[in-house]
């Protein structure tokens, strides 16, 4: 079923007009005429090309994928009801109950956008990265360059694809295996809570079949609460950065907000400041790719 020629594009345009740039992490200059987000800002947030967003709004691209619709819903900070409306207007079934939630509430996006001096990544229950800010990109690399299925921490740790190749070296003070064990324990818990999620089941089956380390931890790892831990991230330009890593649970959404901070005045805080100044390609929502056009 094709997207409604008028319905889908009109919804995207109207919701783009109502979203304040500041709530999406953009600064505004005097004299700005756009009432909400510019088209290029929405494209940036959703990980899509500006031309593709234009054609969606004009009804010239009639078959957006579920992945594209999800990315737009996150970028537009829609409520669950609005997200479902956008899916239906695209001729798609909304995400079903009993599957891993990838919807990032608008309040969480606004909060994260206001904390631009902190690297922030938001992960779903299966440890797929679904939202991140500019400083996260600068610190840990550009997730938008990865296929959507590879933006997953378990695949980065245990897989043999682009996620693993792109992951920057990270050392934890808790030891080399602590992160891996905690991620596997979290996936075991997710499987017990989302037995009907096909993508989650496929992820676990693939990693159990291809990674001896994952298969071993699957039978031995036990759940443990996430605590603040110090991690050293090996950055290709500025060297090692020692940071405090916190995992914050989002109530009612089954999401994890991961943050990295350093004590004020420390050399590592100075390195974060340097990354903030030098910057990186800005991306904040897990979309498809910047060249998506079909």
Secondary structure, DSSP 4 states (H G I P E B T S, - for coil): -PPPTTHHHHHHHHHHHHS-GGGGT----TT---SS--HHHHHHHHT--HHHHHHHHTT------HHHHHHHHHHTT--HHHHHHHHHHTT-PPPPTTS------HHHHHHHHT-TTSEEEEE-TT-BEEEE-HHHHHHH--GGGS-GGG-BHHHHHH-SSHHHHHPPPEEETT-TTHHHHHHHHHHHHHHHH-TT-HHHHHHHHHHHHH-HHHHHHHHH--------EEEEEEETTTEEEEEEEEEEEETTTTEEEEEEE--TTSHHHHHHHHHHHH------B--S-TT---
